[in-house]
Amino acid sequence: MPEPARLTGEALREYCLAKPGAWPDEPWDGDTVAKVGEKIFAFLGAGSVGLKCGANRDEADELVASYPDDVSKMAYIGRSGWNTVQLAGQVPDDEILELVNASYTTVVSKLPRRSRPE
């Protein structure tokens, strides 16, 4: 039986941008992110995604420990609980989508009420 198709960068981008109030931005040349309000909830790469994976580094490190070959601490903002998750690796697609949902929810919860999507 052939393996099921895995989540692609484009499919993940579409998933992120379908969230209420989500919109694409390119704050750095060639780097696309998904934002809600003025805050980033996903760094969108062709073969990876950067997500808020915990309230702090200790929480985010639990995911790194579970998938050391496919999850790593993000440069610069990793200390705040952000990880890079490789697509089509050991992390199941449904878990990646759950991580996107959690990152989105965390970011929305920190927006001022007037900036939150309905």
N, C-alpha and C positions, 0 to 999 in steps of 0.2 A: 504494500500500500504506500503511495507517495506521501511524503511529509506535507502537512498543511502549510500554506503560504504564511510567511511570518510578517509581522508588522513592519511596514516600511517607513522611512522618514516622511514621505509625502502623506501617507495614511495617518501618521501620528500628528502631523501639522493640521490636517483637516479635522481630526478629533479635537485637538486643542482649540482651534478657532471656532468650533461649533458650540463651545461653552458660552453661556449667557454673558454678554458684555466683552467677550474676548476679541482682540484685534491684533494683527501682525505689526511688528515694528522692526526696524533695522538700525539700532542705536550705534552700531559699529559696522563699518563697511564689510558687507558679505556675511554678517551674522544676523540671522533672523531669530526673533523671540516672539513669544505669545504673551500679551499683556492683558490684564483686566484693570480698569481704571488706568492709573499711571504706573502700575507695578508689574514687573515680570513674574510669571508663574512657570514658564518653560523656555529653556534655551534650545532651539530647534536645530539639530544637525542632520546631515544626510544619513548617518548611521548611528546616531546617539541623541540623547535628550538630557538636558540638565534640569534637575528638579529639586525643590525643597523637600528633603526626605526626613526631616526631623526638626524639633524645636531647637536642637543644639547639635554639636558635633558628636556627642556620645550616642544620641538616638540615630543619627545618620550613619554612624559607623556600624550599627547592627546590620544594615543592608550590605555594606562593604564586606563584612565578615561572612555573610551568607553567600555572596557572589563575588569573590575576590578577583576573578578574571574579567568580570563584566561591569563592575560598579567601582567608581573611584571618587575620591574627594575632589570637588571642583577647585580649580585654581582661584585664588583671591577671595572667593566668598564661601569656600568650603567650611571654614570655621563656624559659619552661621547655619550649618546643616544642609548645604547644597551638595548634591552628588551628580556625577555624570553616569548615565546608564546606557550601556551599549544595546542596540537593537539586534535581534536575531542571534542572541547569545544564550546564556544559561537562564536569564531572567525570563519567565514566561510572559507572553504578550498580555494576558489578562492582569498580571501583577504590574506590568508597566502602566497599563491604563488606570489601575487603582492608584498608583503613585502619582500619575497626572492629576487624578481627581483630588487626591489629598493635598497636593501642592496648590492647586487652584483654590480649594476650600480654605487652606491656611492663609493664602494671600488675600482672598476676599474678606476674611474675618478681620484682617488688619486695616482694611480700607475704612475711611470715614463713612458713616451710614449713607450720606448723600451721594457717595461715589460708588456704592455697591450696585451691581446689576439687580434688576427686579426678579 
